[in-house]
Amino acid sequence: FLKTLHLRNVLDDYSDGLSIKSSSLETISISTAYSWLPQDLVSKINCPSLILLDLAVDDPRDTTSREIKLQNKSVFDNIVTFEIHVPGFQWKLPNCISLRKLHVSSAESAPDANFLASLIFEPWICPLLHEIKLDFLPEWDLLFIMLERRNHLPPSFGITRITNLILPSPIPLTLLTPLTHILSGQFTERPSNRELCFGSFMEEYFDTSL
């Protein structure tokens, strides 16, 4: 039985009649250069055993911040690992009640921060999430707010603490130390949100004149 499916460079011309239906598929990886295709393809997935979904979009023609809407309850209720690579596009994390690992990457710049906002305001959309991997420097103020809100919720809320955070190095010691404490569930002092906002952070740690 087929366990893994890779769809590379999916073309718009061939997507209309494309649907994915399988009782055995556990991993689906989709890449395309058309920003509107992922939401369409995801809506056509019917794979009850799916545990890993990998979406990649690289649309050099689209310079606007297009919103990608990810909706398919049967898919996102079951996946354990979600990898998404959509630089320059807006997207909101859907309800993923089984999700344990989230991997977000962007080849050129930090993607839209809506997914962090989703986790701040609605931590229950991913109650089992415990690992986040980011291939870019995040908006530090939002990251800290998200981690503090989630990791300090009472156990009665049924929200798993984020214990694994994978980020590009190097991370300044002034951030690494409080991050380590928060990931272990401890309250700790840290730089203010104003100091952590991206503009202030860049001015303090990098030569912005270059």
DAKAWO-V350170 format. One record per run of one state. SS is the DSSP state (helix for helix, strand for strand, loop for the rest). FROM is the first residue (numbers start at 1). LEN is the number of residues. Records with the same first field share a line. If there is no record, write none. Layout:
# DAKAWO-V350170
SS: FROM-LEN / FROM-LEN
This chain:
# DAKAWO-V350170
loop: 1-3 / 11-1 / 15-5 / 22-5 / 33-4 / 43-2 / 47-5 / 58-9 / 69-4 / 77-4 / 86-4 / 92-9 / 106-8 / 122-1 / 127-4 / 135-5 / 152-3 / 158-6 / 167-6 / 184-9 / 197-1 / 206-5
strand: 4-7 / 20-2 / 27-6 / 45-2 / 52-6 / 67-2 / 81-5 / 90-2 / 101-5 / 131-4 / 164-3
helix: 12-3 / 37-6 / 73-4 / 114-8 / 123-4 / 140-12 / 155-3 / 173-11 / 193-4 / 198-8
